[in-house]
Amino acid sequence: AQTVTQSQPEMSVQEAETVTLSCTYDTSESDYYLFWYKQPPSRQMILVIRQEAYKQQNATENRFSVNFQKAAKSFSLKISDSQLGDAAMYFCAYRSDSSGTYKYIFGTGTRLKVLA
Amino acid sequence: NAGVMQNPRHLVRRRGQEARLRCSPMKGHSHVYWYRQLPEEGLKFMVYLQKENIIDESGMPKERFSAEFPKEGPSILRIQQVVRGDSAAYFCASSPKAGELFFGEGSRLTVL
């Protein structure tokens, strides 16, 4: 069975600095997607970035980028120029496309604090 | 295009009562997922449905919990004879066949 591990329960970053959140996953499949979701205090789940496993190029969305290491099964999120509004829980998620069903597995989350 | 709509946003029940949570997916989305989130924890998969079919219910407790996604109308997550341990935020998400999940704002269930 697939698993997603986020080993950092909590991280802090100074405003305007850069922070990297870690995520590793375990799978025997070759076709899958990886996602980072953000959950602010409002509890709304917001998609931050997605990565298709078949793409070697790392996904980027403005200040957010990923470091996708397929062989190592690692999918870290880098937030540049951190802003106070980035403070939230961040969840890494995996979705398999091999079985014809699309089940999403979430990690336990990393709470990011942004210090002014 | 309206997002995923969940209601009620907040629901209070006494032990032994029934809770019904509703979810209307985004227009054009045929896949619906339910997740449970306990305080300070991550999202736990419960069930994955397509129209009139339960695809995967491996995360749903065998007793008291059921889910449906009828041909017409919203998806319903039903919890019978609620207990205090059922208190949580229940999130619904939908997706097109191949795409990311779009989440509703969640329904917070409190069992007294």
Interface residues (C-beta under 8 A of the other chain):
Chain A: Y33 F35 Y37 S42 R43 Q44 M45 I46 L47 R50 F91 A93 R95 D97 T101 Y102 K103 Y104 I105 F106 G107 T108 G109
Chain B: H31 Y33 Y35 E41 G42 L43 K44 F45 Y48 I55 D56 A89 F91 A93 S95 K97 A98 E100 L101 F102 F103 E105 G106
